[in-house]
């Protein structure tokens, strides 16, 4: 069955017209979704209490508790582009060590620790020998935390000081709390 060239041109023409109309409709979508919201550049800097090899985790929350931005960096600074509002900025600094495993039984480098305590010749043993068994010593990496609530209404620079997480009050210790 042969198709006339006029019918073929008509079908191709209708297809091209449909593609043209669809592309014109899609071109107007950004205007539909565009808003008049302006964003403010907020630079956040951290000062830690110890000078260790940290990786930094910066987070911004709005005051409804919704996460609005987060970043991880080896540098003590981060930037956010935020609309005007009040935000909670948090910083976690986690020490990066060369330990391949924090809870691994490894040969001791010096001294012998026994009975669960270390000797003066081995102040930081990697294993403790107790009753003939080698027990791994857990060494948790140092970590620091800090936060700040800030009203953002334009470009801003925020400085957050952190403290070691071992310095925070024990949540199980209720002494001093008003009841």
NUTORLO-703208 format. One record per atom (N, C-alpha, C): residue number from 1; chain; atom name; x, y, z. Coordinates in steps of 0.05 Angstrom, whole numbers. Layout:
// residues N
+-----+-------+------+--------+--------+--------+
:  nr : kette : atom :     c1 :     c2 :     c3 :
+-----+-------+------+--------+--------+--------+
: NUM :     A :   CA :      X :      Y :      Z :
...
+-----+-------+------+--------+--------+--------+
END
This chain:
// residues 179
+-----+-------+------+--------+--------+--------+
:  nr : kette : atom :     c1 :     c2 :     c3 :
+-----+-------+------+--------+--------+--------+
:   1 :     A :    N :     17 :    -23 :      0 :
:   1 :     A :   CA :      0 :      0 :      0 :
:   1 :     A :    C :     18 :     24 :      0 :
:   2 :     A :    N :     13 :     42 :    -18 :
:   2 :     A :   CA :     28 :     66 :    -21 :
:   2 :     A :    C :     14 :     89 :     -7 :
:   3 :     A :    N :     31 :    105 :      6 :
:   3 :     A :   CA :     20 :    129 :     19 :
:   3 :     A :    C :     28 :    153 :      2 :
:   4 :     A :    N :     10 :    170 :     -2 :
:   4 :     A :   CA :     16 :    194 :    -18 :
:   4 :     A :    C :     35 :    212 :     -3 :
:   5 :     A :    N :     51 :    227 :    -18 :
:   5 :     A :   CA :     70 :    245 :     -6 :
:   5 :     A :    C :     56 :    268 :      9 :
:   6 :     A :    N :     32 :    275 :      0 :
:   6 :     A :   CA :     17 :    296 :     14 :
:   6 :     A :    C :      9 :    287 :     42 :
:   7 :     A :    N :      0 :    262 :     44 :
:   7 :     A :   CA :     -8 :    251 :     70 :
:   7 :     A :    C :     16 :    249 :     89 :
:   8 :     A :    N :     39 :    240 :     78 :
:   8 :     A :   CA :     63 :    238 :     94 :
:   8 :     A :    C :     72 :    266 :    104 :
:   9 :     A :    N :     71 :    286 :     87 :
:   9 :     A :   CA :     79 :    313 :     95 :
:   9 :     A :    C :     60 :    323 :    116 :
:  10 :     A :    N :     34 :    317 :    113 :
:  10 :     A :   CA :     15 :    326 :    132 :
:  10 :     A :    C :     19 :    314 :    160 :
:  11 :     A :    N :     27 :    289 :    161 :
:  11 :     A :   CA :     32 :    275 :    186 :
:  11 :     A :    C :     57 :    286 :    199 :
:  12 :     A :    N :     78 :    290 :    183 :
:  12 :     A :   CA :    103 :    301 :    193 :
:  12 :     A :    C :     99 :    329 :    203 :
:  13 :     A :    N :     83 :    345 :    188 :
:  13 :     A :   CA :     77 :    372 :    196 :
:  13 :     A :    C :     62 :    374 :    223 :
:  14 :     A :    N :     43 :    356 :    226 :
:  14 :     A :   CA :     28 :    355 :    251 :
:  14 :     A :    C :     46 :    347 :    275 :
:  15 :     A :    N :     64 :    329 :    270 :
:  15 :     A :   CA :     83 :    321 :    291 :
:  15 :     A :    C :    101 :    343 :    299 :
:  16 :     A :    N :    112 :    358 :    279 :
:  16 :     A :   CA :    129 :    380 :    285 :
:  16 :     A :    C :    114 :    402 :    299 :
:  17 :     A :    N :     89 :    407 :    292 :
:  17 :     A :   CA :     73 :    427 :    306 :
:  17 :     A :    C :     69 :    419 :    335 :
:  18 :     A :    N :     64 :    394 :    340 :
:  18 :     A :   CA :     60 :    384 :    368 :
:  18 :     A :    C :     86 :    388 :    384 :
:  19 :     A :    N :    109 :    382 :    372 :
:  19 :     A :   CA :    134 :    385 :    386 :
:  19 :     A :    C :    139 :    415 :    391 :
:  20 :     A :    N :    133 :    432 :    372 :
:  20 :     A :   CA :    137 :    461 :    376 :
:  20 :     A :    C :    120 :    471 :    399 :
:  21 :     A :    N :     95 :    463 :    399 :
:  21 :     A :   CA :     76 :    472 :    421 :
:  21 :     A :    C :     85 :    462 :    448 :
:  22 :     A :    N :     94 :    437 :    449 :
:  22 :     A :   CA :    103 :    426 :    475 :
:  22 :     A :    C :    128 :    440 :    485 :
:  23 :     A :    N :    147 :    446 :    467 :
:  23 :     A :   CA :    171 :    460 :    475 :
:  23 :     A :    C :    165 :    489 :    484 :
:  24 :     A :    N :    146 :    502 :    472 :
:  24 :     A :   CA :    138 :    529 :    481 :
:  24 :     A :    C :    125 :    527 :    508 :
:  25 :     A :    N :    109 :    507 :    514 :
:  25 :     A :   CA :     97 :    504 :    540 :
:  25 :     A :    C :    118 :    499 :    561 :
:  26 :     A :    N :    137 :    482 :    555 :
:  26 :     A :   CA :    158 :    476 :    574 :
:  26 :     A :    C :    176 :    500 :    580 :
:  27 :     A :    N :    179 :    518 :    560 :
:  27 :     A :   CA :    196 :    541 :    563 :
:  27 :     A :    C :    184 :    561 :    583 :
:  28 :     A :    N :    158 :    560 :    587 :
:  28 :     A :   CA :    145 :    578 :    606 :
:  28 :     A :    C :    145 :    567 :    634 :
:  29 :     A :    N :    152 :    542 :    639 :
:  29 :     A :   CA :    151 :    530 :    665 :
:  29 :     A :    C :    169 :    545 :    685 :
:  30 :     A :    N :    194 :    552 :    679 :
:  30 :     A :   CA :    211 :    566 :    699 :
:  30 :     A :    C :    197 :    591 :    709 :
:  31 :     A :    N :    183 :    606 :    693 :
:  31 :     A :   CA :    169 :    630 :    702 :
:  31 :     A :    C :    147 :    623 :    721 :
:  32 :     A :    N :    134 :    600 :    718 :
:  32 :     A :   CA :    113 :    592 :    736 :
:  32 :     A :    C :    124 :    585 :    763 :
:  33 :     A :    N :    148 :    572 :    764 :
:  33 :     A :   CA :    159 :    564 :    790 :
:  33 :     A :    C :    178 :    584 :    802 :
:  34 :     A :    N :    184 :    606 :    788 :
:  34 :     A :   CA :    202 :    626 :    798 :
:  34 :     A :    C :    188 :    641 :    821 :
:  35 :     A :    N :    204 :    649 :    841 :
:  35 :     A :   CA :    193 :    664 :    863 :
:  35 :     A :    C :    210 :    690 :    867 :
:  36 :     A :    N :    200 :    707 :    884 :
:  36 :     A :   CA :    214 :    731 :    890 :
:  36 :     A :    C :    231 :    729 :    915 :
:  37 :     A :    N :    236 :    705 :    924 :
:  37 :     A :   CA :    252 :    700 :    948 :
:  37 :     A :    C :    281 :    708 :    942 :
:  38 :     A :    N :    293 :    724 :    959 :
:  38 :     A :   CA :    321 :    731 :    957 :
:  38 :     A :    C :    336 :    714 :    977 :
:  39 :     A :    N :    361 :    708 :    971 :
:  39 :     A :   CA :    377 :    691 :    988 :
:  39 :     A :    C :    401 :    708 :    999 :
:  40 :     A :    N :    408 :    702 :   1024 :
:  40 :     A :   CA :    430 :    716 :   1037 :
:  40 :     A :    C :    454 :    697 :   1041 :
:  41 :     A :    N :    477 :    707 :   1034 :
:  41 :     A :   CA :    501 :    691 :   1039 :
:  41 :     A :    C :    509 :    692 :   1068 :
:  42 :     A :    N :    509 :    669 :   1081 :
:  42 :     A :   CA :    516 :    667 :   1109 :
:  42 :     A :    C :    541 :    650 :   1112 :
:  43 :     A :    N :    563 :    662 :   1122 :
:  43 :     A :   CA :    588 :    648 :   1126 :
:  43 :     A :    C :    589 :    640 :   1155 :
:  44 :     A :    N :    595 :    615 :   1161 :
:  44 :     A :   CA :    597 :    605 :   1188 :
:  44 :     A :    C :    626 :    595 :   1193 :
:  45 :     A :    N :    638 :    606 :   1214 :
:  45 :     A :   CA :    665 :    598 :   1222 :
:  45 :     A :    C :    664 :    585 :   1249 :
:  46 :     A :    N :    682 :    566 :   1254 :
:  46 :     A :   CA :    683 :    552 :   1280 :
:  46 :     A :    C :    710 :    556 :   1292 :
:  47 :     A :    N :    710 :    559 :   1319 :
:  47 :     A :   CA :    735 :    560 :   1335 :
:  47 :     A :    C :    732 :    537 :   1355 :
:  48 :     A :    N :    750 :    517 :   1352 :
:  48 :     A :   CA :    749 :    494 :   1370 :
:  48 :     A :    C :    767 :    499 :   1394 :
:  49 :     A :    N :    761 :    484 :   1415 :
:  49 :     A :   CA :    777 :    487 :   1440 :
:  49 :     A :    C :    804 :    472 :   1438 :
:  50 :     A :    N :    807 :    454 :   1419 :
:  50 :     A :   CA :    832 :    439 :   1415 :
:  50 :     A :    C :    840 :    442 :   1387 :
:  51 :     A :    N :    866 :    441 :   1382 :
:  51 :     A :   CA :    877 :    443 :   1355 :
:  51 :     A :    C :    883 :    415 :   1345 :
:  52 :     A :    N :    862 :    400 :   1337 :
:  52 :     A :   CA :    865 :    373 :   1327 :
:  52 :     A :    C :    858 :    371 :   1298 :
:  53 :     A :    N :    863 :    349 :   1286 :
:  53 :     A :   CA :    856 :    344 :   1258 :
:  53 :     A :    C :    826 :    337 :   1256 :
:  54 :     A :    N :    809 :    357 :   1254 :
:  54 :     A :   CA :    780 :    353 :   1254 :
:  54 :     A :    C :    769 :    352 :   1226 :
:  55 :     A :    N :    746 :    338 :   1223 :
:  55 :     A :   CA :    728 :    341 :   1201 :
:  55 :     A :    C :    704 :    355 :   1212 :
:  56 :     A :    N :    694 :    375 :   1198 :
:  56 :     A :   CA :    672 :    392 :   1209 :
:  56 :     A :    C :    646 :    386 :   1194 :
:  57 :     A :    N :    624 :    385 :   1210 :
:  57 :     A :   CA :    597 :    381 :   1200 :
:  57 :     A :    C :    581 :    405 :   1207 :
:  58 :     A :    N :    574 :    421 :   1188 :
:  58 :     A :   CA :    558 :    445 :   1192 :
:  58 :     A :    C :    529 :    440 :   1184 :
:  59 :     A :    N :    510 :    449 :   1200 :
:  59 :     A :   CA :    482 :    445 :   1195 :
:  59 :     A :    C :    466 :    470 :   1201 :
:  60 :     A :    N :    446 :    476 :   1185 :
:  60 :     A :   CA :    427 :    498 :   1190 :
:  60 :     A :    C :    399 :    487 :   1191 :
:  61 :     A :    N :    384 :    495 :   1212 :
:  61 :     A :   CA :    356 :    487 :   1215 :
:  61 :     A :    C :    339 :    513 :   1217 :
:  62 :     A :    N :    315 :    512 :   1206 :
:  62 :     A :   CA :    297 :    534 :   1212 :
:  62 :     A :    C :    285 :    529 :   1239 :
:  63 :     A :    N :    270 :    548 :   1250 :
:  63 :     A :   CA :    260 :    544 :   1278 :
:  63 :     A :    C :    236 :    526 :   1280 :
:  64 :     A :    N :    227 :    514 :   1258 :
:  64 :     A :   CA :    207 :    493 :   1260 :
:  64 :     A :    C :    221 :    466 :   1263 :
:  65 :     A :    N :    248 :    466 :   1262 :
:  65 :     A :   CA :    264 :    442 :   1264 :
:  65 :     A :    C :    271 :    429 :   1238 :
:  66 :     A :    N :    263 :    441 :   1216 :
:  66 :     A :   CA :    269 :    429 :   1190 :
:  66 :     A :    C :    297 :    435 :   1181 :
:  67 :     A :    N :    311 :    414 :   1173 :
:  67 :     A :   CA :    338 :    417 :   1162 :
:  67 :     A :    C :    337 :    433 :   1136 :
:  68 :     A :    N :    352 :    454 :   1134 :
:  68 :     A :   CA :    352 :    470 :   1110 :
:  68 :     A :    C :    379 :    470 :   1095 :
:  69 :     A :    N :    400 :    461 :   1109 :
:  69 :     A :   CA :    426 :    459 :   1095 :
:  69 :     A :    C :    446 :    444 :   1113 :
:  70 :     A :    N :    464 :    429 :   1100 :
:  70 :     A :   CA :    485 :    415 :   1115 :
:  70 :     A :    C :    509 :    412 :   1096 :
:  71 :     A :    N :    532 :    411 :   1108 :
:  71 :     A :   CA :    557 :    407 :   1093 :
:  71 :     A :    C :    578 :    395 :   1110 :
:  72 :     A :    N :    596 :    379 :   1098 :
:  72 :     A :   CA :    619 :    367 :   1112 :
:  72 :     A :    C :    644 :    377 :   1099 :
:  73 :     A :    N :    664 :    385 :   1115 :
:  73 :     A :   CA :    688 :    397 :   1103 :
:  73 :     A :    C :    712 :    393 :   1122 :
:  74 :     A :    N :    736 :    392 :   1111 :
:  74 :     A :   CA :    759 :    391 :   1128 :
:  74 :     A :    C :    768 :    418 :   1139 :
:  75 :     A :    N :    753 :    439 :   1131 :
:  75 :     A :   CA :    760 :    466 :   1138 :
:  75 :     A :    C :    740 :    477 :   1159 :
:  76 :     A :    N :    749 :    495 :   1176 :
:  76 :     A :   CA :    732 :    505 :   1198 :
:  76 :     A :    C :    714 :    528 :   1188 :
:  77 :     A :    N :    703 :    526 :   1164 :
:  77 :     A :   CA :    685 :    546 :   1153 :
:  77 :     A :    C :    667 :    534 :   1133 :
:  78 :     A :    N :    643 :    546 :   1131 :
:  78 :     A :   CA :    623 :    536 :   1112 :
:  78 :     A :    C :    605 :    560 :   1104 :
:  79 :     A :    N :    591 :    557 :   1082 :
:  79 :     A :   CA :    573 :    578 :   1073 :
:  79 :     A :    C :    546 :    567 :   1066 :
:  80 :     A :    N :    525 :    583 :   1071 :
:  80 :     A :   CA :    498 :    576 :   1065 :
:  80 :     A :    C :    485 :    600 :   1050 :
:  81 :     A :    N :    467 :    594 :   1032 :
:  81 :     A :   CA :    450 :    614 :   1019 :
:  81 :     A :    C :    422 :    610 :   1030 :
:  82 :     A :    N :    413 :    629 :   1046 :
:  82 :     A :   CA :    388 :    626 :   1061 :
:  82 :     A :    C :    369 :    650 :   1058 :
:  83 :     A :    N :    343 :    645 :   1056 :
:  83 :     A :   CA :    324 :    667 :   1057 :
:  83 :     A :    C :    323 :    679 :   1085 :
:  84 :     A :    N :    313 :    703 :   1087 :
:  84 :     A :   CA :    311 :    716 :   1113 :
:  84 :     A :    C :    295 :    699 :   1133 :
:  85 :     A :    N :    304 :    698 :   1158 :
:  85 :     A :   CA :    291 :    683 :   1178 :
:  85 :     A :    C :    309 :    677 :   1202 :
:  86 :     A :    N :    299 :    662 :   1221 :
:  86 :     A :   CA :    315 :    655 :   1244 :
:  86 :     A :    C :    324 :    626 :   1241 :
:  87 :     A :    N :    350 :    621 :   1246 :
:  87 :     A :   CA :    361 :    594 :   1241 :
:  87 :     A :    C :    377 :    585 :   1265 :
:  88 :     A :    N :    378 :    559 :   1269 :
:  88 :     A :   CA :    396 :    546 :   1288 :
:  88 :     A :    C :    419 :    535 :   1272 :
:  89 :     A :    N :    444 :    544 :   1277 :
:  89 :     A :   CA :    468 :    534 :   1264 :
:  89 :     A :    C :    482 :    516 :   1283 :
:  90 :     A :    N :    490 :    492 :   1275 :
:  90 :     A :   CA :    505 :    474 :   1292 :
:  90 :     A :    C :    531 :    466 :   1278 :
:  91 :     A :    N :    551 :    460 :   1294 :
:  91 :     A :   CA :    577 :    450 :   1284 :
:  91 :     A :    C :    585 :    426 :   1301 :
:  92 :     A :    N :    592 :    405 :   1288 :
:  92 :     A :   CA :    604 :    382 :   1301 :
:  92 :     A :    C :    632 :    379 :   1289 :
:  93 :     A :    N :    652 :    376 :   1306 :
:  93 :     A :   CA :    680 :    372 :   1297 :
:  93 :     A :    C :    689 :    345 :   1308 :
:  94 :     A :    N :    695 :    327 :   1289 :
:  94 :     A :   CA :    703 :    300 :   1296 :
:  94 :     A :    C :    732 :    296 :   1289 :
:  95 :     A :    N :    748 :    287 :   1308 :
:  95 :     A :   CA :    777 :    283 :   1303 :
:  95 :     A :    C :    781 :    261 :   1282 :
:  96 :     A :    N :    798 :    266 :   1263 :
:  96 :     A :   CA :    805 :    246 :   1243 :
:  96 :     A :    C :    832 :    235 :   1251 :
:  97 :     A :    N :    833 :    210 :   1257 :
:  97 :     A :   CA :    858 :    198 :   1266 :
:  97 :     A :    C :    868 :    177 :   1245 :
:  98 :     A :    N :    892 :    168 :   1249 :
:  98 :     A :   CA :    902 :    148 :   1231 :
:  98 :     A :    C :    896 :    120 :   1239 :
:  99 :     A :    N :    880 :    117 :   1261 :
:  99 :     A :   CA :    873 :     90 :   1270 :
:  99 :     A :    C :    854 :     77 :   1249 :
: 100 :     A :    N :    862 :     54 :   1241 :
: 100 :     A :   CA :    845 :     40 :   1222 :
: 100 :     A :    C :    820 :     29 :   1236 :
: 101 :     A :    N :    823 :     23 :   1262 :
: 101 :     A :   CA :    801 :     11 :   1277 :
: 101 :     A :    C :    803 :     22 :   1305 :
: 102 :     A :    N :    781 :     32 :   1316 :
: 102 :     A :   CA :    781 :     43 :   1343 :
: 102 :     A :    C :    778 :     21 :   1364 :
: 103 :     A :    N :    770 :     -3 :   1356 :
: 103 :     A :   CA :    767 :    -24 :   1375 :
: 103 :     A :    C :    780 :    -49 :   1364 :
: 104 :     A :    N :    806 :    -48 :   1360 :
: 104 :     A :   CA :    820 :    -71 :   1349 :
: 104 :     A :    C :    842 :    -80 :   1368 :
: 105 :     A :    N :    846 :   -106 :   1371 :
: 105 :     A :   CA :    868 :   -116 :   1387 :
: 105 :     A :    C :    893 :   -114 :   1370 :
: 106 :     A :    N :    912 :    -99 :   1378 :
: 106 :     A :   CA :    937 :    -95 :   1364 :
: 106 :     A :    C :    960 :   -100 :   1383 :
: 107 :     A :    N :    983 :   -106 :   1372 :
: 107 :     A :   CA :   1006 :   -110 :   1390 :
: 107 :     A :    C :   1012 :    -84 :   1405 :
: 108 :     A :    N :   1020 :    -87 :   1430 :
: 108 :     A :   CA :   1028 :    -63 :   1445 :
: 108 :     A :    C :   1055 :    -53 :   1435 :
: 109 :     A :    N :   1058 :    -27 :   1436 :
: 109 :     A :   CA :   1083 :    -15 :   1427 :
: 109 :     A :    C :   1104 :    -14 :   1448 :
: 110 :     A :    N :   1095 :    -11 :   1474 :
: 110 :     A :   CA :   1114 :    -11 :   1496 :
: 110 :     A :    C :   1100 :    -17 :   1522 :
: 111 :     A :    N :   1114 :    -28 :   1541 :
: 111 :     A :   CA :   1103 :    -33 :   1567 :
: 111 :     A :    C :   1082 :    -55 :   1566 :
: 112 :     A :    N :   1073 :    -62 :   1590 :
: 112 :     A :   CA :   1052 :    -83 :   1593 :
: 112 :     A :    C :   1031 :    -72 :   1612 :
: 113 :     A :    N :   1007 :    -71 :   1603 :
: 113 :     A :   CA :    985 :    -62 :   1620 :
: 113 :     A :    C :    971 :    -87 :   1629 :
: 114 :     A :    N :    964 :    -88 :   1654 :
: 114 :     A :   CA :    950 :   -111 :   1664 :
: 114 :     A :    C :    928 :   -103 :   1684 :
: 115 :     A :    N :    909 :   -119 :   1688 :
: 115 :     A :   CA :    888 :   -114 :   1707 :
: 115 :     A :    C :    870 :    -90 :   1700 :
: 116 :     A :    N :    870 :    -83 :   1675 :
: 116 :     A :   CA :    851 :    -62 :   1666 :
: 116 :     A :    C :    862 :    -34 :   1670 :
: 117 :     A :    N :    887 :    -31 :   1679 :
: 117 :     A :   CA :    898 :     -4 :   1681 :
: 117 :     A :    C :    925 :     -3 :   1667 :
: 118 :     A :    N :    932 :     21 :   1658 :
: 118 :     A :   CA :    957 :     23 :   1643 :
: 118 :     A :    C :    980 :     30 :   1661 :
: 119 :     A :    N :   1003 :     22 :   1653 :
: 119 :     A :   CA :   1027 :     28 :   1669 :
: 119 :     A :    C :   1039 :     54 :   1659 :
: 120 :     A :    N :   1058 :     65 :   1674 :
: 120 :     A :   CA :   1070 :     90 :   1666 :
: 120 :     A :    C :   1086 :     87 :   1640 :
: 121 :     A :    N :   1096 :     64 :   1634 :
: 121 :     A :   CA :   1111 :     61 :   1609 :
: 121 :     A :    C :   1093 :     58 :   1585 :
: 122 :     A :    N :   1067 :     53 :   1589 :
: 122 :     A :   CA :   1048 :     50 :   1567 :
: 122 :     A :    C :   1023 :     66 :   1574 :
: 123 :     A :    N :   1024 :     93 :   1572 :
: 123 :     A :   CA :   1002 :    109 :   1580 :
: 123 :     A :    C :    977 :    106 :   1563 :
: 124 :     A :    N :    980 :     97 :   1539 :
: 124 :     A :   CA :    957 :     94 :   1521 :
: 124 :     A :    C :    959 :     67 :   1506 :
: 125 :     A :    N :    956 :     45 :   1520 :
: 125 :     A :   CA :    960 :     19 :   1507 :
: 125 :     A :    C :    937 :     14 :   1487 :
: 126 :     A :    N :    943 :     -3 :   1467 :
: 126 :     A :   CA :    922 :    -10 :   1448 :
: 126 :     A :    C :    908 :    -36 :   1457 :
: 127 :     A :    N :    921 :    -51 :   1475 :
: 127 :     A :   CA :    908 :    -75 :   1486 :
: 127 :     A :    C :    914 :    -77 :   1516 :
: 128 :     A :    N :    898 :    -90 :   1530 :
: 128 :     A :   CA :    902 :    -95 :   1559 :
: 128 :     A :    C :    903 :   -125 :   1562 :
: 129 :     A :    N :    924 :   -135 :   1576 :
: 129 :     A :   CA :    926 :   -163 :   1580 :
: 129 :     A :    C :    915 :   -169 :   1608 :
: 130 :     A :    N :    894 :   -186 :   1608 :
: 130 :     A :   CA :    881 :   -192 :   1634 :
: 130 :     A :    C :    875 :   -222 :   1634 :
: 131 :     A :    N :    885 :   -236 :   1654 :
: 131 :     A :   CA :    881 :   -265 :   1657 :
: 131 :     A :    C :    890 :   -280 :   1632 :
: 132 :     A :    N :    911 :   -271 :   1619 :
: 132 :     A :   CA :    922 :   -285 :   1596 :
: 132 :     A :    C :    907 :   -278 :   1570 :
: 133 :     A :    N :    887 :   -262 :   1571 :
: 133 :     A :   CA :    871 :   -255 :   1547 :
: 133 :     A :    C :    878 :   -226 :   1539 :
: 134 :     A :    N :    878 :   -221 :   1513 :
: 134 :     A :   CA :    882 :   -194 :   1503 :
: 134 :     A :    C :    855 :   -181 :   1499 :
: 135 :     A :    N :    851 :   -159 :   1512 :
: 135 :     A :   CA :    826 :   -144 :   1509 :
: 135 :     A :    C :    831 :   -118 :   1494 :
: 136 :     A :    N :    815 :   -113 :   1474 :
: 136 :     A :   CA :    820 :    -88 :   1459 :
: 136 :     A :    C :    812 :    -63 :   1476 :
: 137 :     A :    N :    827 :    -42 :   1471 :
: 137 :     A :   CA :    821 :    -17 :   1485 :
: 137 :     A :    C :    807 :      1 :   1465 :
: 138 :     A :    N :    785 :     12 :   1473 :
: 138 :     A :   CA :    770 :     30 :   1455 :
: 138 :     A :    C :    780 :     58 :   1459 :
: 139 :     A :    N :    788 :     71 :   1438 :
: 139 :     A :   CA :    796 :     99 :   1439 :
: 139 :     A :    C :    777 :    114 :   1421 :
: 140 :     A :    N :    758 :    128 :   1434 :
: 140 :     A :   CA :    739 :    144 :   1419 :
: 140 :     A :    C :    753 :    169 :   1409 :
: 141 :     A :    N :    748 :    177 :   1384 :
: 141 :     A :   CA :    760 :    201 :   1373 :
: 141 :     A :    C :    749 :    225 :   1388 :
: 142 :     A :    N :    765 :    246 :   1391 :
: 142 :     A :   CA :    756 :    270 :   1403 :
: 142 :     A :    C :    734 :    283 :   1386 :
: 143 :     A :    N :    714 :    295 :   1399 :
: 143 :     A :   CA :    693 :    308 :   1385 :
: 143 :     A :    C :    685 :    333 :   1400 :
: 144 :     A :    N :    678 :    354 :   1385 :
: 144 :     A :   CA :    669 :    379 :   1396 :
: 144 :     A :    C :    642 :    387 :   1383 :
: 145 :     A :    N :    627 :    403 :   1398 :
: 145 :     A :   CA :    601 :    411 :   1388 :
: 145 :     A :    C :    596 :    440 :   1396 :
: 146 :     A :    N :    582 :    455 :   1379 :
: 146 :     A :   CA :    574 :    482 :   1386 :
: 146 :     A :    C :    550 :    490 :   1369 :
: 147 :     A :    N :    535 :    510 :   1378 :
: 147 :     A :   CA :    512 :    519 :   1363 :
: 147 :     A :    C :    507 :    548 :   1368 :
: 148 :     A :    N :    490 :    560 :   1351 :
: 148 :     A :   CA :    482 :    588 :   1354 :
: 148 :     A :    C :    456 :    592 :   1339 :
: 149 :     A :    N :    438 :    607 :   1352 :
: 149 :     A :   CA :    413 :    616 :   1339 :
: 149 :     A :    C :    418 :    644 :   1329 :
: 150 :     A :    N :    411 :    649 :   1303 :
: 150 :     A :   CA :    417 :    674 :   1291 :
: 150 :     A :    C :    394 :    683 :   1273 :
: 151 :     A :    N :    388 :    709 :   1274 :
: 151 :     A :   CA :    368 :    721 :   1256 :
: 151 :     A :    C :    383 :    729 :   1230 :
: 152 :     A :    N :    374 :    719 :   1207 :
: 152 :     A :   CA :    387 :    726 :   1182 :
: 152 :     A :    C :    369 :    745 :   1167 :
: 153 :     A :    N :    379 :    768 :   1160 :
: 153 :     A :   CA :    363 :    788 :   1145 :
: 153 :     A :    C :    379 :    799 :   1122 :
: 154 :     A :    N :    404 :    791 :   1119 :
: 154 :     A :   CA :    422 :    799 :   1098 :
: 154 :     A :    C :    447 :    783 :   1100 :
: 155 :     A :    N :    467 :    789 :   1083 :
: 155 :     A :   CA :    492 :    774 :   1085 :
: 155 :     A :    C :    503 :    776 :   1114 :
: 156 :     A :    N :    514 :    753 :   1124 :
: 156 :     A :   CA :    522 :    752 :   1152 :
: 156 :     A :    C :    546 :    734 :   1155 :
: 157 :     A :    N :    561 :    740 :   1176 :
: 157 :     A :   CA :    584 :    723 :   1185 :
: 157 :     A :    C :    578 :    714 :   1213 :
: 158 :     A :    N :    579 :    688 :   1218 :
: 158 :     A :   CA :    572 :    677 :   1244 :
: 158 :     A :    C :    597 :    662 :   1254 :
: 159 :     A :    N :    604 :    667 :   1279 :
: 159 :     A :   CA :    626 :    652 :   1292 :
: 159 :     A :    C :    615 :    635 :   1314 :
: 160 :     A :    N :    622 :    609 :   1314 :
: 160 :     A :   CA :    612 :    590 :   1334 :
: 160 :     A :    C :    636 :    578 :   1348 :
: 161 :     A :    N :    636 :    579 :   1374 :
: 161 :     A :   CA :    657 :    566 :   1390 :
: 161 :     A :    C :    646 :    538 :   1398 :
: 162 :     A :    N :    664 :    519 :   1399 :
: 162 :     A :   CA :    656 :    492 :   1407 :
: 162 :     A :    C :    670 :    484 :   1432 :
: 163 :     A :    N :    660 :    464 :   1445 :
: 163 :     A :   CA :    673 :    452 :   1468 :
: 163 :     A :    C :    672 :    421 :   1465 :
: 164 :     A :    N :    691 :    408 :   1478 :
: 164 :     A :   CA :    693 :    379 :   1477 :
: 164 :     A :    C :    667 :    368 :   1488 :
: 165 :     A :    N :    657 :    347 :   1475 :
: 165 :     A :   CA :    631 :    335 :   1483 :
: 165 :     A :    C :    633 :    322 :   1511 :
: 166 :     A :    N :    657 :    317 :   1521 :
: 166 :     A :   CA :    659 :    306 :   1548 :
: 166 :     A :    C :    654 :    327 :   1569 :
: 167 :     A :    N :    654 :    352 :   1561 :
: 167 :     A :   CA :    650 :    375 :   1579 :
: 167 :     A :    C :    620 :    382 :   1583 :
: 168 :     A :    N :    603 :    370 :   1567 :
: 168 :     A :   CA :    574 :    375 :   1570 :
: 168 :     A :    C :    564 :    362 :   1594 :
: 169 :     A :    N :    543 :    373 :   1607 :
: 169 :     A :   CA :    532 :    360 :   1631 :
: 169 :     A :    C :    521 :    332 :   1624 :
: 170 :     A :    N :    522 :    314 :   1643 :
: 170 :     A :   CA :    511 :    287 :   1640 :
: 170 :     A :    C :    481 :    289 :   1641 :
: 171 :     A :    N :    466 :    281 :   1620 :
: 171 :     A :   CA :    437 :    283 :   1621 :
: 171 :     A :    C :    425 :    265 :   1642 :
: 172 :     A :    N :    439 :    245 :   1652 :
: 172 :     A :   CA :    429 :    227 :   1673 :
: 172 :     A :    C :    432 :    240 :   1701 :
: 173 :     A :    N :    449 :    260 :   1703 :
: 173 :     A :   CA :    453 :    273 :   1728 :
: 173 :     A :    C :    434 :    297 :   1730 :
: 174 :     A :    N :    414 :    294 :   1747 :
: 174 :     A :   CA :    393 :    314 :   1749 :
: 174 :     A :    C :    397 :    333 :   1772 :
: 175 :     A :    N :    420 :    332 :   1784 :
: 175 :     A :   CA :    426 :    351 :   1806 :
: 175 :     A :    C :    427 :    379 :   1795 :
: 176 :     A :    N :    415 :    397 :   1809 :
: 176 :     A :   CA :    415 :    425 :   1801 :
: 176 :     A :    C :    392 :    433 :   1782 :
: 177 :     A :    N :    377 :    413 :   1773 :
: 177 :     A :   CA :    354 :    420 :   1756 :
: 177 :     A :    C :    330 :    428 :   1772 :
: 178 :     A :    N :    316 :    448 :   1763 :
: 178 :     A :   CA :    292 :    457 :   1777 :
: 178 :     A :    C :    269 :    437 :   1770 :
: 179 :     A :    N :    255 :    429 :   1791 :
: 179 :     A :   CA :    233 :    410 :   1786 :
: 179 :     A :    C :    207 :    423 :   1792 :
+-----+-------+------+--------+--------+--------+
END
